[in-house]
Amino acid sequence: MVEALDSPDPSVAEHVRRYLATNGESGYREGGVTNLVLAHRGRRSGKLYRTGLFYGEDDGRYVLVASGSAITHTHPQWYLNLVATPEVGVQIRSDRFAARARTAEGTERERLWRLMVELAPVYRNYEAYSRRVIPVVVLELVAREAAA
């Protein structure tokens, strides 16, 4: 991945650094769920940021939940950045690739939401506390990075 700024949350930043340093040997299964590292462009700054996120899989695509902090009732910054610039970098273990993000809608969103709640039941709690519809994001592969 290109040089990027880590999450301002120290535990997320530490997770990302550990994940990248070990190609996911440490951090791929965090919180009992599979994790990836997402690199995204800041919608105002233009800087590249990275964060670690739970993910699921659906028919060759990767699924994320933009839960953020349900208590703040706001979408996470990474999600707002994807809406503005949907082209992202992804690392799953040692596999690195470019993807395009989109927000699932309607019945697709509902089906993927159920998939993600099954993988990470904590999302059910977030949904109960949030005053917003929590976005579900689909990442579709654009191109694989060549091996170094």
C-alpha positions in Angstrom: 0.0 0.0 0.0 1.1 3.6 -0.6 2.2 5.7 2.4 -0.9 6.6 4.4 -2.0 8.1 7.7 -3.4 5.8 10.3 -6.6 6.2 12.1 -6.6 8.7 14.9 -7.9 6.0 17.2 -4.7 4.5 18.8 -6.1 0.9 19.0 -7.1 1.0 15.3 -3.8 2.5 14.3 -1.9 -0.2 16.3 -4.1 -2.9 14.7 -3.4 -1.6 11.2 0.4 -1.4 11.7 0.5 -4.9 13.2 -1.6 -6.3 10.4 0.5 -4.7 7.7 3.8 -5.7 9.4 2.8 -9.3 9.4 0.6 -9.5 6.2 -2.3 -10.2 8.4 -0.8 -13.0 10.4 -1.6 -10.9 13.4 -4.8 -9.0 13.1 -6.6 -10.8 10.3 -9.0 -12.3 12.9 -9.6 -9.5 15.4 -12.6 -9.3 17.5 -13.6 -12.8 16.3 -14.2 -11.5 12.8 -12.1 -11.4 9.6 -10.4 -8.0 9.1 -9.0 -6.1 6.1 -7.1 -2.8 5.8 -8.8 -0.1 3.8 -6.8 2.8 2.2 -9.1 5.7 1.3 -8.6 9.3 0.1 -9.7 12.2 2.4 -12.6 14.0 0.9 -11.3 17.4 2.0 -7.5 16.9 2.6 -6.8 14.6 -0.4 -4.5 12.6 1.9 -4.5 8.9 2.0 -5.8 7.3 5.2 -6.0 3.7 6.3 -8.2 1.8 8.8 -8.8 -1.7 9.8 -12.4 -3.0 9.4 -14.4 -6.2 9.8 -15.5 -7.6 6.5 -17.6 -10.3 5.0 -17.7 -11.9 1.6 -20.6 -12.1 -0.9 -20.2 -13.6 -4.3 -16.6 -12.5 -4.8 -17.2 -9.1 -3.3 -16.3 -7.7 0.1 -18.8 -6.2 2.5 -18.2 -3.6 5.1 -20.5 -2.0 7.7 -20.1 1.8 8.3 -21.2 1.6 11.9 -18.6 3.9 13.4 -19.7 4.8 16.8 -23.4 4.2 17.1 -23.5 6.5 20.1 -22.4 9.6 18.0 -25.1 8.9 15.5 -22.8 9.9 12.6 -21.2 8.0 9.7 -17.5 7.2 10.2 -15.1 9.5 8.3 -13.8 6.6 6.2 -17.4 6.0 4.9 -17.8 9.7 4.0 -14.5 9.6 2.2 -15.7 6.6 0.2 -18.8 8.4 -0.9 -16.7 11.2 -2.2 -13.9 9.0 -3.7 -15.0 5.4 -4.1 -11.6 4.2 -5.5 -9.8 2.4 -2.6 -6.9 0.2 -1.8 -7.5 -3.0 0.1 -5.3 -5.5 1.8 -6.6 -8.9 3.0 -3.7 -10.8 4.5 -0.9 -10.4 1.9 -3.4 -9.9 -1.0 -3.4 -6.2 -2.1 -5.8 -4.9 -4.7 -7.7 -1.8 -5.9 -11.4 -1.8 -5.5 -14.4 0.5 -6.0 -16.8 1.1 -3.2 -20.5 1.6 -3.3 -23.3 1.8 -0.8 -25.8 -1.1 -0.9 -29.4 -0.1 -1.2 -32.8 -1.7 -0.7 -33.1 -5.5 -0.6 -29.4 -5.9 -1.3 -28.6 -3.8 1.8 -31.0 -5.8 3.9 -29.6 -9.1 2.8 -26.0 -8.0 3.3 -26.9 -6.4 6.7 -28.2 -9.8 7.8 -25.0 -11.5 6.6 -22.8 -9.0 8.5 -24.9 -9.3 11.7 -24.5 -13.0 11.6 -20.7 -12.6 11.3 -20.4 -9.8 13.9 -23.5 -9.7 16.2 -22.2 -6.5 17.7 -23.8 -4.7 14.7 -27.2 -5.6 16.1 -26.4 -3.5 19.2 -25.2 -0.6 17.0 -28.4 -0.7 15.1 -30.5 -0.6 18.3 -28.7 2.5 19.5 -28.2 4.4 16.3 -30.7 7.0 15.0 -29.5 6.4 11.5 -29.6 3.7 8.9 -26.1 2.2 9.1 -24.6 2.0 5.6 -23.5 -1.3 4.2 -20.6 -1.0 1.7 -19.7 -3.3 -1.2 -16.1 -3.4 -2.4 -15.7 -4.7 -6.0 -12.3 -5.7 -7.3 -10.8 -3.4 -9.9 -7.2 -4.8 -10.2 -4.8 -6.9 -8.2 -1.4 -5.4 -7.3 1.6 -7.1 -8.8 3.8 -9.1 -6.4 6.9 -7.3 -5.4 
